[in-house]
Amino acid sequence: MTAPSNDNARADLLLGAPAIAEFLGIKARQVYRLIYDDLLPTFKVGGTVAARRSTLNKWIEDQEAAA
C-alpha cells in the first residue's frame, strides 16, 4: 500500500507542459515561453517539465502581490 504522503505528493505533481497549462488556464506554448524566460517555477522529471500545484499557487499569489 502507498503511504498517504506519497499519494499527496503525486496529487500535487503536474507532469508536462499541457498539464501545467491546463492548471494555469493558458496554452502549453505560453508555459514553454515562461520556462524559457525563467519566470515559471518548474523542474524536470526524466526530461519532462514538471511543477507542483502548491508551488504554482504560491507563484500566482506572488504575481498578484507584485501587480
Backbone atoms as SQL, in Angstrom:
CREATE TABLE atoms (id INTEGER PRIMARY KEY, chain TEXT, resi INTEGER, resn TEXT, atom TEXT, x REAL, y REAL, z REAL);
INSERT INTO atoms VALUES
  (1, 'A', 1, 'MET', 'N', 0.845, -1.191, 0.000),
  (2, 'A', 1, 'MET', 'CA', 0.000, 0.000, 0.000),
  (3, 'A', 1, 'MET', 'C', 0.884, 1.246, 0.000),
  (4, 'A', 2, 'THR', 'N', 0.452, 2.273, -0.698),
  (5, 'A', 2, 'THR', 'CA', 1.203, 3.517, -0.811),
  (6, 'A', 2, 'THR', 'C', 0.948, 4.387, 0.414),
  (7, 'A', 3, 'ALA', 'N', 1.982, 5.011, 0.901),
  (8, 'A', 3, 'ALA', 'CA', 1.851, 5.908, 2.047),
  (9, 'A', 3, 'ALA', 'C', 1.059, 7.140, 1.652),
  (10, 'A', 4, 'PRO', 'N', 0.234, 7.672, 2.567),
  (11, 'A', 4, 'PRO', 'CA', -0.564, 8.857, 2.239),
  (12, 'A', 4, 'PRO', 'C', 0.267, 10.030, 1.754),
  (13, 'A', 5, 'SER', 'N', 1.463, 10.230, 2.308),
  (14, 'A', 5, 'SER', 'CA', 2.284, 11.361, 1.876),
  (15, 'A', 5, 'SER', 'C', 2.706, 11.209, 0.419),
  (16, 'A', 6, 'ASN', 'N', 2.948, 9.979, -0.035),
  (17, 'A', 6, 'ASN', 'CA', 3.284, 9.752, -1.439),
  (18, 'A', 6, 'ASN', 'C', 2.098, 10.051, -2.335),
  (19, 'A', 7, 'ASP', 'N', 0.893, 9.693, -1.885),
  (20, 'A', 7, 'ASP', 'CA', -0.311, 9.998, -2.652),
  (21, 'A', 7, 'ASP', 'C', -0.492, 11.505, -2.775),
  (22, 'A', 8, 'ASN', 'N', -0.255, 12.226, -1.678),
  (23, 'A', 8, 'ASN', 'CA', -0.377, 13.685, -1.704),
  (24, 'A', 8, 'ASN', 'C', 0.656, 14.301, -2.633),
  (25, 'A', 9, 'ALA', 'N', 1.872, 13.787, -2.600),
  (26, 'A', 9, 'ALA', 'CA', 2.931, 14.311, -3.465),
  (27, 'A', 9, 'ALA', 'C', 2.581, 14.085, -4.925),
  (28, 'A', 10, 'ARG', 'N', 2.048, 12.910, -5.234),
  (29, 'A', 10, 'ARG', 'CA', 1.657, 12.617, -6.620),
  (30, 'A', 10, 'ARG', 'C', 0.498, 13.498, -7.065),
  (31, 'A', 11, 'ALA', 'N', -0.458, 13.726, -6.163),
  (32, 'A', 11, 'ALA', 'CA', -1.604, 14.570, -6.495),
  (33, 'A', 11, 'ALA', 'C', -1.175, 16.016, -6.718),
  (34, 'A', 12, 'ASP', 'N', -0.092, 16.425, -6.069),
  (35, 'A', 12, 'ASP', 'CA', 0.411, 17.793, -6.187),
  (36, 'A', 12, 'ASP', 'C', 1.246, 17.994, -7.454),
  (37, 'A', 13, 'LEU', 'N', 1.652, 16.905, -8.088),
  (38, 'A', 13, 'LEU', 'CA', 2.564, 16.961, -9.229),
  (39, 'A', 13, 'LEU', 'C', 1.828, 17.145, -10.552),
  (40, 'A', 14, 'LEU', 'N', 2.317, 18.066, -11.356),
  (41, 'A', 14, 'LEU', 'CA', 1.834, 18.255, -12.727),
  (42, 'A', 14, 'LEU', 'C', 2.969, 17.872, -13.659),
  (43, 'A', 15, 'LEU', 'N', 2.745, 16.881, -14.506),
  (44, 'A', 15, 'LEU', 'CA', 3.772, 16.404, -15.428),
  (45, 'A', 15, 'LEU', 'C', 3.444, 16.838, -16.845),
  (46, 'A', 16, 'GLY', 'N', 4.342, 17.568, -17.459),
  (47, 'A', 16, 'GLY', 'CA', 4.187, 18.001, -18.839),
  (48, 'A', 16, 'GLY', 'C', 3.606, 19.397, -18.951),
  (49, 'A', 17, 'ALA', 'N', 4.034, 20.089, -19.987),
  (50, 'A', 17, 'ALA', 'CA', 3.550, 21.451, -20.228),
  (51, 'A', 17, 'ALA', 'C', 2.038, 21.509, -20.410),
  (52, 'A', 18, 'PRO', 'N', 1.420, 20.528, -21.095),
  (53, 'A', 18, 'PRO', 'CA', -0.039, 20.584, -21.227),
  (54, 'A', 18, 'PRO', 'C', -0.768, 20.546, -19.877),
  (55, 'A', 19, 'ALA', 'N', -0.288, 19.737, -18.941),
  (56, 'A', 19, 'ALA', 'CA', -0.915, 19.664, -17.615),
  (57, 'A', 19, 'ALA', 'C', -0.724, 20.971, -16.853),
  (58, 'A', 20, 'ILE', 'N', 0.459, 21.540, -16.951),
  (59, 'A', 20, 'ILE', 'CA', 0.737, 22.820, -16.294),
  (60, 'A', 20, 'ILE', 'C', -0.126, 23.914, -16.919),
  (61, 'A', 21, 'ALA', 'N', -0.221, 23.901, -18.235),
  (62, 'A', 21, 'ALA', 'CA', -1.026, 24.893, -18.950),
  (63, 'A', 21, 'ALA', 'C', -2.494, 24.808, -18.550),
  (64, 'A', 22, 'GLU', 'N', -3.013, 23.595, -18.473),
  (65, 'A', 22, 'GLU', 'CA', -4.414, 23.422, -18.080),
  (66, 'A', 22, 'GLU', 'C', -4.644, 23.959, -16.673),
  (67, 'A', 23, 'PHE', 'N', -3.730, 23.669, -15.768),
  (68, 'A', 23, 'PHE', 'CA', -3.839, 24.150, -14.391),
  (69, 'A', 23, 'PHE', 'C', -3.841, 25.678, -14.344),
  (70, 'A', 24, 'LEU', 'N', -2.984, 26.308, -15.143),
  (71, 'A', 24, 'LEU', 'CA', -2.866, 27.769, -15.146),
  (72, 'A', 24, 'LEU', 'C', -3.907, 28.451, -16.029),
  (73, 'A', 25, 'GLY', 'N', -4.559, 27.684, -16.900),
  (74, 'A', 25, 'GLY', 'CA', -5.546, 28.267, -17.802),
  (75, 'A', 25, 'GLY', 'C', -4.917, 29.007, -18.969),
  (76, 'A', 26, 'ILE', 'N', -3.748, 28.535, -19.392),
  (77, 'A', 26, 'ILE', 'CA', -3.059, 29.128, -20.537),
  (78, 'A', 26, 'ILE', 'C', -2.691, 28.017, -21.517),
  (79, 'A', 27, 'LYS', 'N', -2.065, 28.380, -22.621),
  (80, 'A', 27, 'LYS', 'CA', -1.651, 27.394, -23.619),
  (81, 'A', 27, 'LYS', 'C', -0.273, 26.829, -23.273),
  (82, 'A', 28, 'ALA', 'N', -0.027, 25.605, -23.726),
  (83, 'A', 28, 'ALA', 'CA', 1.267, 24.956, -23.477),
  (84, 'A', 28, 'ALA', 'C', 2.406, 25.798, -24.033),
  (85, 'A', 29, 'ARG', 'N', 2.179, 26.444, -25.159),
  (86, 'A', 29, 'ARG', 'CA', 3.212, 27.301, -25.747),
  (87, 'A', 29, 'ARG', 'C', 3.608, 28.424, -24.786),
  (88, 'A', 30, 'GLN', 'N', 2.623, 28.969, -24.079),
  (89, 'A', 30, 'GLN', 'CA', 2.906, 30.021, -23.107),
  (90, 'A', 30, 'GLN', 'C', 3.704, 29.472, -21.920),
  (91, 'A', 31, 'VAL', 'N', 3.410, 28.242, -21.537),
  (92, 'A', 31, 'VAL', 'CA', 4.177, 27.599, -20.463),
  (93, 'A', 31, 'VAL', 'C', 5.637, 27.500, -20.875),
  (94, 'A', 32, 'TYR', 'N', 5.881, 27.007, -22.095),
  (95, 'A', 32, 'TYR', 'CA', 7.259, 26.883, -22.575),
  (96, 'A', 32, 'TYR', 'C', 7.956, 28.241, -22.603),
  (97, 'A', 33, 'ARG', 'N', 7.236, 29.284, -22.976),
  (98, 'A', 33, 'ARG', 'CA', 7.830, 30.624, -23.021),
  (99, 'A', 33, 'ARG', 'C', 8.200, 31.102, -21.611),
  (100, 'A', 34, 'LEU', 'N', 7.297, 30.885, -20.658),
  (101, 'A', 34, 'LEU', 'CA', 7.581, 31.270, -19.274),
  (102, 'A', 34, 'LEU', 'C', 8.775, 30.502, -18.720),
  (103, 'A', 35, 'ILE', 'N', 8.887, 29.231, -19.099),
  (104, 'A', 35, 'ILE', 'CA', 10.035, 28.428, -18.672),
  (105, 'A', 35, 'ILE', 'C', 11.304, 28.969, -19.316),
  (106, 'A', 36, 'TYR', 'N', 11.244, 29.241, -20.618),
  (107, 'A', 36, 'TYR', 'CA', 12.404, 29.763, -21.345),
  (108, 'A', 36, 'TYR', 'C', 12.885, 31.076, -20.728),
  (109, 'A', 37, 'ASP', 'N', 11.941, 31.921, -20.342),
  (110, 'A', 37, 'ASP', 'CA', 12.271, 33.211, -19.729),
  (111, 'A', 37, 'ASP', 'C', 12.598, 33.079, -18.238),
  (112, 'A', 38, 'ASP', 'N', 12.603, 31.863, -17.732),
  (113, 'A', 38, 'ASP', 'CA', 12.913, 31.566, -16.330),
  (114, 'A', 38, 'ASP', 'C', 11.966, 32.298, -15.376),
  (115, 'A', 39, 'LEU', 'N', 10.689, 32.333, -15.730),
  (116, 'A', 39, 'LEU', 'CA', 9.688, 33.011, -14.922),
  (117, 'A', 39, 'LEU', 'C', 8.771, 32.052, -14.180),
  (118, 'A', 40, 'LEU', 'N', 8.745, 30.796, -14.594),
  (119, 'A', 40, 'LEU', 'CA', 7.830, 29.813, -14.022),
  (120, 'A', 40, 'LEU', 'C', 8.616, 28.793, -13.204),
  (121, 'A', 41, 'PRO', 'N', 8.197, 28.531, -11.962),
  (122, 'A', 41, 'PRO', 'CA', 8.927, 27.577, -11.120),
  (123, 'A', 41, 'PRO', 'C', 8.645, 26.131, -11.535),
  (124, 'A', 42, 'THR', 'N', 9.534, 25.578, -12.333),
  (125, 'A', 42, 'THR', 'CA', 9.381, 24.209, -12.819),
  (126, 'A', 42, 'THR', 'C', 10.674, 23.440, -12.592),
  (127, 'A', 43, 'PHE', 'N', 10.610, 22.150, -12.841),
  (128, 'A', 43, 'PHE', 'CA', 11.778, 21.278, -12.770),
  (129, 'A', 43, 'PHE', 'C', 11.570, 20.151, -13.767),
  (130, 'A', 44, 'LYS', 'N', 12.582, 19.337, -13.961),
  (131, 'A', 44, 'LYS', 'CA', 12.499, 18.236, -14.917),
  (132, 'A', 44, 'LYS', 'C', 12.396, 16.905, -14.181),
  (133, 'A', 45, 'VAL', 'N', 11.578, 16.025, -14.719),
  (134, 'A', 45, 'VAL', 'CA', 11.475, 14.641, -14.261),
  (135, 'A', 45, 'VAL', 'C', 11.748, 13.781, -15.481),
  (136, 'A', 46, 'GLY', 'N', 12.954, 13.259, -15.552),
  (137, 'A', 46, 'GLY', 'CA', 13.320, 12.427, -16.691),
  (138, 'A', 46, 'GLY', 'C', 13.172, 13.123, -18.029),
  (139, 'A', 47, 'GLY', 'N', 13.481, 14.391, -18.082),
  (140, 'A', 47, 'GLY', 'CA', 13.391, 15.130, -19.334),
  (141, 'A', 47, 'GLY', 'C', 12.034, 15.776, -19.583),
  (142, 'A', 48, 'THR', 'N', 11.069, 15.498, -18.732),
  (143, 'A', 48, 'THR', 'CA', 9.734, 16.085, -18.863),
  (144, 'A', 48, 'THR', 'C', 9.600, 17.232, -17.879),
  (145, 'A', 49, 'VAL', 'N', 9.100, 18.358, -18.359),
  (146, 'A', 49, 'VAL', 'CA', 8.897, 19.503, -17.477),
  (147, 'A', 49, 'VAL', 'C', 7.799, 19.154, -16.469),
  (148, 'A', 50, 'ALA', 'N', 7.995, 19.596, -15.232),
  (149, 'A', 50, 'ALA', 'CA', 7.044, 19.308, -14.166),
  (150, 'A', 50, 'ALA', 'C', 6.959, 20.495, -13.217),
  (151, 'A', 51, 'ALA', 'N', 5.867, 20.538, -12.472),
  (152, 'A', 51, 'ALA', 'CA', 5.682, 21.572, -11.459),
  (153, 'A', 51, 'ALA', 'C', 4.747, 21.020, -10.394),
  (154, 'A', 52, 'ARG', 'N', 4.770, 21.647, -9.255),
  (155, 'A', 52, 'ARG', 'CA', 3.852, 21.275, -8.178),
  (156, 'A', 52, 'ARG', 'C', 2.727, 22.302, -8.116),
  (157, 'A', 53, 'ARG', 'N', 1.516, 21.808, -7.955),
  (158, 'A', 53, 'ARG', 'CA', 0.365, 22.702, -7.839),
  (159, 'A', 53, 'ARG', 'C', 0.591, 23.711, -6.715),
  (160, 'A', 54, 'SER', 'N', 1.070, 23.235, -5.583),
  (161, 'A', 54, 'SER', 'CA', 1.289, 24.114, -4.427),
  (162, 'A', 54, 'SER', 'C', 2.297, 25.218, -4.748),
  (163, 'A', 55, 'THR', 'N', 3.348, 24.887, -5.475),
  (164, 'A', 55, 'THR', 'CA', 4.354, 25.879, -5.854),
  (165, 'A', 55, 'THR', 'C', 3.769, 26.884, -6.833),
  (166, 'A', 56, 'LEU', 'N', 2.971, 26.402, -7.784),
  (167, 'A', 56, 'LEU', 'CA', 2.354, 27.309, -8.755),
  (168, 'A', 56, 'LEU', 'C', 1.331, 28.219, -8.078),
  (169, 'A', 57, 'ASN', 'N', 0.580, 27.690, -7.115),
  (170, 'A', 57, 'ASN', 'CA', -0.363, 28.540, -6.379),
  (171, 'A', 57, 'ASN', 'C', 0.371, 29.653, -5.645),
  (172, 'A', 58, 'LYS', 'N', 1.501, 29.333, -5.039),
  (173, 'A', 58, 'LYS', 'CA', 2.318, 30.352, -4.357),
  (174, 'A', 58, 'LYS', 'C', 2.857, 31.363, -5.368),
  (175, 'A', 59, 'TRP', 'N', 3.306, 30.867, -6.533),
  (176, 'A', 59, 'TRP', 'CA', 3.809, 31.742, -7.591),
  (177, 'A', 59, 'TRP', 'C', 2.710, 32.709, -8.040),
  (178, 'A', 60, 'ILE', 'N', 1.486, 32.208, -8.185),
  (179, 'A', 60, 'ILE', 'CA', 0.356, 33.057, -8.581),
  (180, 'A', 60, 'ILE', 'C', 0.116, 34.132, -7.520),
  (181, 'A', 61, 'GLU', 'N', 0.130, 33.734, -6.253),
  (182, 'A', 61, 'GLU', 'CA', -0.039, 34.709, -5.165),
  (183, 'A', 61, 'GLU', 'C', 1.037, 35.784, -5.219),
  (184, 'A', 62, 'ASP', 'N', 2.269, 35.377, -5.470),
  (185, 'A', 62, 'ASP', 'CA', 3.378, 36.333, -5.567),
  (186, 'A', 62, 'ASP', 'C', 3.186, 37.279, -6.746),
  (187, 'A', 63, 'GLN', 'N', 2.682, 36.759, -7.868),
  (188, 'A', 63, 'GLN', 'CA', 2.435, 37.590, -9.045),
  (189, 'A', 63, 'GLN', 'C', 1.345, 38.615, -8.751),
  (190, 'A', 64, 'GLU', 'N', 0.305, 38.177, -8.038),
  (191, 'A', 64, 'GLU', 'CA', -0.783, 39.091, -7.676),
  (192, 'A', 64, 'GLU', 'C', -0.287, 40.184, -6.731),
  (193, 'A', 65, 'ALA', 'N', 0.546, 39.813, -5.786),
  (194, 'A', 65, 'ALA', 'CA', 1.064, 40.785, -4.819),
  (195, 'A', 65, 'ALA', 'C', 1.966, 41.815, -5.490),
  (196, 'A', 66, 'ALA', 'N', 2.679, 41.383, -6.519),
  (197, 'A', 66, 'ALA', 'CA', 3.601, 42.281, -7.218),
  (198, 'A', 66, 'ALA', 'C', 2.869, 43.223, -8.169),
  (199, 'A', 67, 'ALA', 'N', 1.645, 42.885, -8.531),
  (200, 'A', 67, 'ALA', 'CA', 0.896, 43.688, -9.513),
  (201, 'A', 67, 'ALA', 'C', 0.328, 44.945, -8.897);
